[in-house]
Each structure stands twice: as structure tokens, then as C-alpha cells.
Amino acid sequence: MTVPPITISHWLDNRRHVGSSADTADITNPSTGTVTGRVALATRDDAAEVITAAAAAFPGWRDTSLSKRTAVLFRFRELLNARKGELAAIITAEHGKVLDDALGEVSRGQEVVEFACGIAHLLKGGYTENASTNVDAHSVLQPIGPVAIISPFNFPAMVPLWFFPVAIAAGNTVILKPSEKDPSASLWLAELWKEAGLPDGVFNVLQGDKTAVDALLTDRAVKAISFVGSTPIAQYVYSTGTAAGKRVQALGGAKNHAIVLPDADLDLAADAIVGAAYGSAGERCMAISVAVAVGDIGDLLVDKLAARAAQIVPGDPTAGNEMGPLVTSAHRDRVVGYIAAGVDEGAKLVLDGRETSPLGDPKGYFVGPTLFDHVATDTSIYRDEIFGPVLAVVRVDTYDEALELVNSSEYGNGTAIFTNDGGAARRFTTEVEVGMVGVNVPIPVPMSYYSFGGWKSSLFGDSHAHGMEGVHFYTRTKAVTTRWLDPSHGGVNLGFPQND
């Protein structure tokens, strides 16, 4: 029996909310091509209603004690830990990544929840007694108000979890605008917050497309925007949001290089690079998409990469396969177009993912691991963020040439170096112009108590995600100077205050 598509709605005041718009977008299971749901596309009126709910809830949540806020965080953490398998299954059904990968996504997001459970310690201000005679000074960190999170399709749980645990723990209210490609995780998270005891209006979900995004960027009731997506959209979000007086952290695209030095353990490097290039079908902002072979190791490295990649056959992500489909048919066609362009541009096609025979429904959006060698730096497969299972190998003679490749890229999200030379590794971590660096680690995603973010065109704004940068982004500092006067205060003094 065919199951009819479900309707995926908004969420406000701890309930599902249909909204006023009749416009919807189809949600598909990318491993079968079947339409499984229809997501509501918000109007400006729908957005205003959700924003109003978040604004109305802010004073009460701001004034809720740290002890009570943290108790809700701890309950949310326990519920997420107990039921994260449910969330992983939802992610797999709409995104297409394999179940183990989806479970890993949830686990990495949960680390930020655990970090936020310690918010009471992180919100401590400072105090100075007798800064001047009989004058005390102190500072406090206060929440900023309703904040919005605009998240991408590739991590429908982890990326929102980078932001909203810290924002909520700090006393803000949240509006999550998930990707319209895989929005169901957002409602599952909303239900979990309700079960954890979060008051009405503190966590809200606004489904939709550009109309919803523009409403969040321009409504002055929204005080801050956290965004993850492509660089052109990140630029738009940053410029539009800041023009409306908001704080904005907009994480953009990536073209992550892995440098392999001649002294590296090539088996270790090949294992790591293949995992980082083809995991989640390459749909990761931290995927390795360029391997830089230094010196005379190129042939051997390519042979090892090809041997490993050839063993990966995409298929049904629920059936124990290592790699699932791409998220939509349009994205699959885009990736296939880049493979054709790479051939036309003269790169050597070692493995052709267009020829894969998936272990699953042939109507799924599958592309197999693709490997190019002798890739020139003026080609589209080198320059552009393909966001698919396509790995380009570039050959250079020296470390300095490899470093220049990374530093001359417009992106600066993540990078890695494979070497057994500690001096070379230390030099690389110092000299490379990238926000996140791995040494013999192919996907250097920092722990929750460090910040996540790139440099150059991979970040617009001053603040990275989570860690203490997240705490600072979602709070404002207020400095207070206090004097309790005795009867002999001395009368009027028009001079500028002096510290005495």
C-alpha cells in the first residue's frame, strides 16, 4: 500500500502550526526518488507570526533562573541521548546519508548540548571591588533576544545543534529555519524540547524558502542570525542581516585540501582521504575534495586512492552500505555535470562515478566515487565546491608549492597535512590560512568547547560556531559601576571622573 505524503509544518508555542500559505515543496527519499512529504513554504505573515511568538517568550525566558534553564538543558540532553536513533533514521530517510553517518551527526551535535549544560559557569561576569575609592565595578553577560538559525541540508540536526543549545542556555529564544530539502528533523527536535520542559515560544521552527529567510533577515525583532551554506548565500545573508542591524555569523563554502608529503604513511593517508572525500557522498562542508601529492609520490598515492575508492559501491543507506545517494535529483545532475566538465577540461578520469551500479533502487540519486588525477588549478573541478563524491589530485614538487595552493584558494574552511615530520606539521599549522587544520586527521572538526569556522570566503562575520565564541555571539556584555555615597559626598563636581 502506498503511504500518502505527510505535511511538514511550522512550530510555534510548542505546537505544530500549519500557517496561512498553501504553497508546499516536495520532500523525497533520495534512495528511491519517492515523494514522502510536503513542506510548508512560509509567507511573510507566517514568518511574522513565528517571530512574534519568539519575541513574546523572550522576557520570561531571559528572567528564568540559570538553575531552571540548565535543568531543561540536562533533560533535553538525556532525551536526545536515549532517542538519537530515531533522529538518525529521520535524517537518513530525507537526506540519504547512511545510518551510521546520521548517528555520528547526532552525536557530534549532542556534544554541544553537553557544552551548553555548563552555561552557568560560562556566563559568569567579572567583579572588581574598590576600583576607585568606594566605587565597585562589575560586568554581566546578558542574552540578546530572539535569534534565528538558517541551516543547510547536509546536516539537518548537527548544524542547528551547533547553535541553539548555547543560544537557549544563554537565555535567548530561537527560530530555526531548516532546509526545505530535509526539514523533518527540525520538528522532531522541537517535540523533544517540549518534552524536556522548554516553555512555549522559546524554540520555534519556520519552514520555507527565500521568503522565510528574507523575513528573518529584515525583521528587527530578530537580533542575530546564524547561517551555514554556500558562499554566495552567506554573503547575501551577512550583508542583508547586518544592514538591518543584526549580529550575523554566516559560514560559507569550502574547497578543502589535504597535503600529502613524501614522508607520510601513504596507507594511512589514503584511508583517511578516501573516507573524508566520499563519506556522506561528499556532501560535507569539511569533505576533502583536493589531495595534493608532493614530490614523487603521486603515482603511488593515486593507485592507493583508486584501489580503496573502487571498493565503495553506493546503495540503500538503511541496508549497511558505506555510501548513500545525493540529496536530490537536481544535485545529482549538477555533480554529474562537473564530472563531464572535468573530462572536457583535460583531467585524467581514474574512477567514473557515473558508471556505478548502486546496491539499491535504480531510481535513487546515486553517483559513485569519482577520482581525477593531474588536475589543473584553472579548472572548474578544482575551483568550485562540487559537494559530491569527486576527489581531485593535484601534483606539486615542493611543500611551498602545496602551501601556496591552499593559501591562494578563496576558501579557508578546513585543511589537513599528512606527514611524519613534526617540524613540517608545525610549520604548516602556523603558515596555512585556514580556520581548521588537521595533522594526520582528514576532517578536523573541533570539539564543542573549541570554535568551528573558516577564514576568507568561508566565513562572514567575526564569530565562529559553538565554544566560547558561541557564548559571546549570543550574549551582550554590560558594565556596571556602583558607588554607595556617605553623607559627606562633597557636592557638585563638573570635572571628568578620576580614578583615585
MORAGI-V602276 format. One record per residue. N is the residue number from 1. RES is the residue in one small letter. OMEGA is omega in radians with two decimals (none if undefined). BURIAL is I if it has 9 or more other ideal C-beta (glycine too) atoms within 8 Angstrom, else O. D_CENTER is the distance of its C-alpha to the mean C-alpha in Angstrom with 1 decimal. Layout:
N;RES;OMEGA;BURIAL;D_CENTER + N;RES;OMEGA;BURIAL;D_CENTER
This chain:
1;m;3.13;O;37.5 + 2;t;3.12;O;34.7 + 3;v;-3.12;O;32.1 + 4;p;3.12;O;31.6 + 5;p;3.10;I;28.1 + 6;i;3.08;O;26.7 + 7;t;-3.12;I;25.7 + 8;i;-2.95;I;22.2 + 9;s;3.01;I;22.7 + 10;h;3.09;I;21.3 + 11;w;3.01;I;21.5 + 12;l;-3.10;I;23.3 + 13;d;3.06;O;25.8 + 14;n;3.06;I;24.8 + 15;r;3.05;O;26.0 + 16;r;-3.04;O;25.1 + 17;h;-3.05;I;26.1 + 18;v;-3.09;O;27.2 + 19;g;-3.02;I;27.4 + 20;s;-3.02;O;29.8 + 21;s;3.02;I;28.5 + 22;a;-3.11;O;29.9 + 23;d;3.11;O;27.4 + 24;t;3.02;I;25.1 + 25;a;-3.12;I;23.0 + 26;d;2.98;O;23.5 + 27;i;-3.11;I;21.1 + 28;t;2.91;I;22.1 + 29;n;-3.00;I;22.0 + 30;p;3.11;I;21.1 + 31;s;3.12;I;23.3 + 32;t;-3.06;I;26.3 + 33;g;-3.08;I;25.7 + 34;t;3.03;O;27.0 + 35;v;-3.09;O;26.0 + 36;t;-3.11;I;25.1 + 37;g;3.06;I;24.1 + 38;r;-3.09;I;24.1 + 39;v;3.10;I;21.6 + 40;a;3.07;I;23.0 + 41;l;-2.97;I;22.3 + 42;a;2.91;I;22.8 + 43;t;3.05;I;25.5 + 44;r;3.11;O;25.6 + 45;d;3.08;O;27.9 + 46;d;3.14;I;25.4 + 47;a;-3.14;I;22.7 + 48;a;-3.14;I;25.4 + 49;e;3.13;I;26.4 + 50;v;3.12;I;23.0 + 51;i;3.12;I;22.6 + 52;t;3.11;I;26.1 + 53;a;3.13;I;25.5 + 54;a;3.14;I;22.6 + 55;a;-3.13;I;24.9 + 56;a;-3.10;O;27.9 + 57;a;-3.01;I;26.2 + 58;f;-3.08;I;24.9 + 59;p;-3.12;O;28.3 + 60;g;-3.14;O;29.0 + 61;w;3.08;I;25.7 + 62;r;-3.07;I;25.9 + 63;d;3.06;O;29.4 + 64;t;-3.06;I;28.6 + 65;s;3.07;O;29.4 + 66;l;-3.13;O;26.9 + 67;s;-3.13;O;28.6 + 68;k;3.11;O;28.1 + 69;r;-3.11;I;24.5 + 70;t;3.10;I;23.8 + 71;a;3.08;I;25.9 + 72;v;3.12;I;23.8 + 73;l;-3.14;I;20.6 + 74;f;3.10;I;22.7 + 75;r;3.10;I;23.8 + 76;f;-3.14;I;20.4 + 77;r;-3.11;I;19.4 + 78;e;3.11;O;22.6 + 79;l;3.14;I;22.2 + 80;l;-3.14;I;18.8 + 81;n;-3.09;O;20.2 + 82;a;-2.99;O;23.3 + 83;r;-3.06;I;21.8 + 84;k;3.06;I;18.5 + 85;g;3.09;O;20.4 + 86;e;-3.13;O;20.7 + 87;l;3.12;I;17.0 + 88;a;3.14;I;16.6 + 89;a;3.09;I;19.5 + 90;i;3.13;I;18.1 + 91;i;-3.13;I;14.9 + 92;t;-3.09;I;17.3 + 93;a;-3.08;I;19.7 + 94;e;3.14;I;17.4 + 95;h;3.13;I;14.9 + 96;g;3.09;I;17.4 + 97;k;-3.08;I;15.8 + 98;v;-3.01;I;18.5 + 99;l;3.13;I;18.9 + 100;d;3.13;O;18.6 + 101;d;3.10;I;15.2 + 102;a;3.11;I;14.1 + 103;l;3.06;I;15.8 + 104;g;3.08;O;14.0 + 105;e;-3.13;I;10.6 + 106;v;-3.12;I;12.3 + 107;s;3.10;I;13.9 + 108;r;3.05;I;11.0 + 109;g;-3.14;I;9.9 + 110;q;3.10;I;13.6 + 111;e;3.12;I;13.8 + 112;v;3.05;I;12.2 + 113;v;3.14;I;14.8 + 114;e;3.07;I;17.4 + 115;f;-3.10;I;16.5 + 116;a;3.09;I;16.9 + 117;c;3.09;I;20.2 + 118;g;-3.00;O;21.6 + 119;i;-3.11;I;21.0 + 120;a;3.10;I;24.8 + 121;h;-3.03;O;25.1 + 122;l;-3.13;O;22.3 + 123;l;3.11;I;23.8 + 124;k;3.04;O;27.1 + 125;g;3.11;I;28.7 + 126;g;-3.13;O;31.6 + 127;y;3.07;O;35.3 + 128;t;3.10;O;38.3 + 129;e;3.07;O;41.8 + 130;n;3.09;O;44.5 + 131;a;2.91;I;42.4 + 132;s;-3.05;I;45.6 + 133;t;-3.14;O;48.8 + 134;n;3.12;O;48.2 + 135;v;3.09;I;44.7 + 136;d;3.13;I;41.6 + 137;a;3.03;I;38.0 + 138;h;3.11;I;34.7 + 139;s;3.10;I;31.1 + 140;v;3.04;O;28.7 + 141;l;-3.09;I;25.0 + 142;q;3.10;I;24.8 + 143;p;-3.04;I;22.0 + 144;i;3.11;I;21.6 + 145;g;3.06;I;21.8 + 146;p;3.13;I;19.8 + 147;v;-3.11;I;16.2 + 148;a;3.08;I;13.9 + 149;i;3.12;I;10.3 + 150;i;-2.93;I;9.7 + 151;s;-3.06;I;7.0 + 152;p;-3.10;I;7.3 + 153;f;-2.93;I;9.6 + 154;n;3.05;I;8.4 + 155;f;-3.03;I;6.7 + 156;p;3.07;I;8.9 + 157;a;-3.00;I;9.2 + 158;m;-3.10;I;6.8 + 159;v;3.03;I;3.9 + 160;p;3.13;I;7.2 + 161;l;3.00;I;8.7 + 162;w;-2.92;I;6.9 + 163;f;-2.89;I;8.9 + 164;f;3.08;I;11.9 + 165;p;3.14;I;13.8 + 166;v;-3.13;I;14.3 + 167;a;-3.11;I;15.1 + 168;i;3.14;I;17.5 + 169;a;-3.13;I;19.0 + 170;a;3.06;I;19.8 + 171;g;3.11;I;21.7 + 172;n;2.92;I;19.7 + 173;t;-2.92;I;19.5 + 174;v;2.93;I;16.4 + 175;i;3.11;I;16.0 + 176;l;3.01;I;13.1 + 177;k;-3.12;I;13.2 + 178;p;3.03;I;11.6 + 179;s;3.09;I;12.0 + 180;e;3.11;I;15.7 + 181;k;-3.11;I;15.5 + 182;d;-2.97;I;14.6 + 183;p;-2.97;I;15.0 + 184;s;3.12;I;17.1 + 185;a;-3.11;I;14.6 + 186;s;-3.13;I;14.4 + 187;l;3.07;I;18.1 + 188;w;3.11;I;18.4 + 189;l;3.10;I;16.3 + 190;a;3.10;I;18.5 + 191;e;-3.14;O;21.6 + 192;l;3.08;I;20.6 + 193;w;3.12;I;20.3 + 194;k;3.14;I;23.7 + 195;e;3.13;O;25.2 + 196;a;3.09;I;24.0 + 197;g;3.11;O;26.1 + 198;l;-3.10;I;23.7 + 199;p;3.11;I;26.0 + 200;d;3.00;O;26.0 + 201;g;-3.11;I;23.8 + 202;v;3.07;I;21.4 + 203;f;-3.07;I;18.5 + 204;n;3.11;I;18.7 + 205;v;3.06;I;17.2 + 206;l;3.11;I;18.0 + 207;q;3.04;I;17.9 + 208;g;-3.06;I;18.6 + 209;d;-3.06;O;18.1 + 210;k;3.11;O;18.8 + 211;t;3.11;I;21.4 + 212;a;-3.13;I;19.2 + 213;v;-3.11;I;16.7 + 214;d;3.10;I;19.8 + 215;a;3.12;I;21.2 + 216;l;-3.10;I;18.4 + 217;l;-2.99;I;18.4 + 218;t;-3.13;O;22.2 + 219;d;-3.04;I;23.3 + 220;r;3.04;O;24.4 + 221;a;3.09;I;24.0 + 222;v;-2.98;I;20.2 + 223;k;-3.10;I;19.8 + 224;a;-3.14;I;16.2 + 225;i;2.96;I;13.2 + 226;s;-3.03;I;9.5 + 227;f;2.95;I;7.9 + 228;v;3.13;I;5.3 + 229;g;-3.11;I;7.8 + 230;s;-3.11;O;10.9 + 231;t;3.13;I;12.9 + 232;p;3.13;O;15.8 + 233;i;3.09;I;14.0 + 234;a;3.09;I;12.2 + 235;q;3.14;I;15.7 + 236;y;3.14;O;17.1 + 237;v;-3.10;I;14.9 + 238;y;-3.08;I;15.7 + 239;s;-3.13;O;19.4 + 240;t;-3.12;I;20.0 + 241;g;-3.14;I;18.4 + 242;t;3.08;I;20.1 + 243;a;3.09;O;23.3 + 244;a;3.04;I;23.3 + 245;g;-3.08;O;23.2 + 246;k;2.82;I;19.7 + 247;r;3.13;I;17.4 + 248;v;2.89;I;14.3 + 249;q;-3.05;I;11.2 + 250;a;-3.13;I;9.9 + 251;l;-3.04;I;7.5 + 252;g;-2.99;I;9.3 + 253;g;-3.05;I;10.5 + 254;a;2.92;I;11.8 + 255;k;-2.92;I;15.1 + 256;n;3.13;I;15.1 + 257;h;2.94;I;18.7 + 258;a;3.13;I;20.3 + 259;i;3.11;I;23.8 + 260;v;3.14;I;26.5 + 261;l;-3.07;I;29.6 + 262;p;-3.10;O;33.0 + 263;d;-3.06;O;33.4 + 264;a;2.94;I;30.2 + 265;d;-3.00;O;30.6 + 266;l;3.07;I;30.0 + 267;d;3.07;O;29.7 + 268;l;-3.12;I;27.0 + 269;a;-3.11;I;25.2 + 270;a;3.10;I;25.8 + 271;d;-3.06;I;24.5 + 272;a;-3.08;I;21.3 + 273;i;3.11;I;20.7 + 274;v;3.09;I;21.5 + 275;g;-3.09;I;19.1 + 276;a;-3.12;I;16.2 + 277;a;-2.97;I;17.4 + 278;y;3.05;I;18.2 + 279;g;-3.09;I;16.1 + 280;s;3.14;I;14.4 + 281;a;3.11;I;16.7 + 282;g;-3.09;I;14.7 + 283;e;3.11;I;11.8 + 284;r;3.06;I;9.1 + 285;c;3.10;I;7.7 + 286;m;3.10;I;9.5 + 287;a;2.97;I;12.5 + 288;i;3.14;I;15.9 + 289;s;3.08;I;17.6 + 290;v;3.00;I;20.5 + 291;a;-3.10;I;22.8 + 292;v;3.14;I;25.3 + 293;a;-3.07;I;28.6 + 294;v;3.10;I;30.8 + 295;g;-2.99;O;34.6 + 296;d;-3.07;O;36.5 + 297;i;-2.98;I;34.0 + 298;g;-3.09;I;32.6 + 299;d;-3.10;O;34.8 + 300;l;3.13;O;34.3 + 301;l;-3.13;I;30.5 + 302;v;3.11;I;30.3 + 303;d;-3.13;O;32.8 + 304;k;3.09;I;30.8 + 305;l;-3.09;I;27.5 + 306;a;-3.13;I;29.4 + 307;a;-3.14;O;31.2 + 308;r;-3.09;I;28.1 + 309;a;-3.12;I;26.2 + 310;a;-3.14;O;29.3 + 311;q;-3.09;O;29.3 + 312;i;3.10;I;26.0 + 313;v;-3.13;I;26.9 + 314;p;3.13;I;24.3 + 315;g;-3.13;I;25.4 + 316;d;-3.06;I;25.0 + 317;p;3.11;I;21.8 + 318;t;-3.00;O;23.8 + 319;a;3.08;O;26.7 + 320;g;3.10;O;25.7 + 321;n;-3.08;I;24.7 + 322;e;-3.07;O;22.3 + 323;m;-3.14;I;20.5 + 324;g;-3.12;I;20.1 + 325;p;2.92;I;20.1 + 326;l;-2.88;I;17.9 + 327;v;-3.13;I;16.5 + 328;t;3.08;I;19.4 + 329;s;3.13;O;22.7 + 330;a;3.13;O;21.9 + 331;h;3.05;I;19.0 + 332;r;-3.13;I;21.4 + 333;d;3.10;O;24.0 + 334;r;3.14;I;21.8 + 335;v;3.10;I;21.1 + 336;v;3.10;I;24.8 + 337;g;3.10;O;25.8 + 338;y;3.10;I;24.1 + 339;i;3.10;I;26.0 + 340;a;3.13;O;29.2 + 341;a;3.12;I;28.5 + 342;g;3.08;I;28.1 + 343;v;-3.14;O;31.5 + 344;d;-3.10;O;33.0 + 345;e;3.00;I;31.8 + 346;g;3.08;O;33.7 + 347;a;3.14;I;31.2 + 348;k;-3.13;O;32.6 + 349;l;-3.10;I;31.0 + 350;v;3.06;I;31.3 + 351;l;-3.08;I;29.5 + 352;d;-3.11;O;29.1 + 353;g;3.10;I;26.5 + 354;r;-3.06;I;28.3 + 355;e;-3.09;O;31.2 + 356;t;3.01;I;29.5 + 357;s;-2.99;O;31.2 + 358;p;3.07;I;28.6 + 359;l;-3.07;I;29.5 + 360;g;-3.10;I;28.9 + 361;d;3.14;I;29.6 + 362;p;3.09;O;30.4 + 363;k;3.09;O;29.1 + 364;g;-3.01;I;25.5 + 365;y;-3.00;I;23.1 + 366;f;2.92;I;23.6 + 367;v;-3.11;I;23.5 + 368;g;3.08;I;24.5 + 369;p;-3.12;I;23.6 + 370;t;-3.09;I;24.8 + 371;l;3.05;I;26.0 + 372;f;3.05;I;27.4 + 373;d;3.13;I;29.6 + 374;h;-3.11;O;31.2 + 375;v;3.11;I;28.5 + 376;a;-3.05;I;29.5 + 377;t;3.09;O;27.1 + 378;d;-3.12;O;28.3 + 379;t;-3.12;I;27.1 + 380;s;-3.11;I;24.4 + 381;i;3.03;I;23.0 + 382;y;-3.00;I;22.6 + 383;r;-2.90;O;21.4 + 384;d;3.01;O;19.0 + 385;e;-3.05;I;15.6 + 386;i;3.12;I;17.0 + 387;f;3.09;I;14.1 + 388;g;-3.05;I;16.7 + 389;p;-3.10;I;19.0 + 390;v;-3.14;I;20.7 + 391;l;3.13;I;21.5 + 392;a;3.07;I;23.6 + 393;v;3.08;I;26.0 + 394;v;-3.12;I;27.4 + 395;r;3.07;O;30.5 + 396;v;-3.08;I;31.6 + 397;d;-2.97;O;34.5 + 398;t;3.04;O;33.2 + 399;y;-3.10;I;30.4 + 400;d;3.09;O;30.8 + 401;e;3.14;I;30.2 + 402;a;3.12;I;27.1 + 403;l;-3.14;I;25.7 + 404;e;3.08;O;26.7 + 405;l;-3.11;I;24.8 + 406;v;-3.04;I;21.5 + 407;n;3.13;I;22.4 + 408;s;3.08;O;23.7 + 409;s;3.08;I;20.5 + 410;e;-3.12;O;18.9 + 411;y;3.10;I;15.5 + 412;g;-3.05;I;14.7 + 413;n;-3.13;I;11.3 + 414;g;3.09;I;12.7 + 415;t;3.12;I;16.3 + 416;a;3.01;I;18.8 + 417;i;3.09;I;22.5 + 418;f;-3.07;I;24.9 + 419;t;2.97;I;28.2 + 420;n;-3.11;O;30.8 + 421;d;-3.12;O;31.7 + 422;g;3.13;O;30.5 + 423;g;3.11;O;31.7 + 424;a;3.14;I;29.8 + 425;a;-3.14;I;26.6 + 426;r;3.11;O;27.1 + 427;r;-3.12;O;28.0 + 428;f;-3.12;I;24.9 + 429;t;3.11;I;22.6 + 430;t;-2.97;O;24.7 + 431;e;-3.02;O;25.1 + 432;v;-3.08;I;21.9 + 433;e;-3.06;O;19.9 + 434;v;-3.05;I;16.3 + 435;g;-3.09;I;13.9 + 436;m;-2.98;I;13.4 + 437;v;3.06;I;16.5 + 438;g;3.01;I;17.8 + 439;v;-3.01;I;21.6 + 440;n;3.07;I;22.5 + 441;v;-2.96;O;18.9 + 442;p;-3.13;I;17.2 + 443;i;-3.01;I;13.5 + 444;p;3.11;I;13.4 + 445;v;-3.05;O;10.4 + 446;p;3.01;I;11.9 + 447;m;-3.01;O;13.2 + 448;s;-3.12;I;12.3 + 449;y;2.90;O;15.2 + 450;y;-3.07;O;14.1 + 451;s;3.05;I;11.5 + 452;f;3.09;I;8.3 + 453;g;-3.12;I;8.8 + 454;g;3.08;I;11.0 + 455;w;3.05;I;14.5 + 456;k;-3.07;I;16.5 + 457;s;3.05;I;15.0 + 458;s;3.10;I;11.5 + 459;l;3.02;I;11.4 + 460;f;-3.02;I;13.7 + 461;g;-3.04;I;14.8 + 462;d;-2.98;O;15.8 + 463;s;2.98;I;13.2 + 464;h;3.13;I;10.3 + 465;a;3.12;I;8.0 + 466;h;-3.00;I;10.1 + 467;g;-3.13;I;13.5 + 468;m;3.08;O;16.3 + 469;e;3.07;I;14.5 + 470;g;3.11;I;12.8 + 471;v;3.14;I;16.4 + 472;h;-3.12;O;17.9 + 473;f;-3.06;I;15.5 + 474;y;3.08;I;16.5 + 475;t;3.00;I;20.2 + 476;r;3.12;O;23.1 + 477;t;3.07;I;25.9 + 478;k;3.11;O;29.4 + 479;a;-3.08;O;32.4 + 480;v;3.08;O;35.6 + 481;t;-2.98;O;39.1 + 482;t;2.98;O;41.9 + 483;r;3.02;O;45.6 + 484;w;-2.96;O;48.2 + 485;l;2.96;O;51.5 + 486;d;-3.05;O;54.9 + 487;p;-3.10;O;58.0 + 488;s;-3.03;O;58.8 + 489;h;2.98;O;55.7 + 490;g;3.08;O;57.8 + 491;g;-3.06;O;57.5 + 492;v;3.08;O;55.9 + 493;n;-3.10;O;54.3 + 494;l;3.14;O;53.0 + 495;g;3.09;O;51.8 + 496;f;-3.09;O;48.1 + 497;p;3.08;O;47.1 + 498;q;3.08;O;47.7 + 499;n;-3.12;O;46.4 + 500;d;none;O;49.5
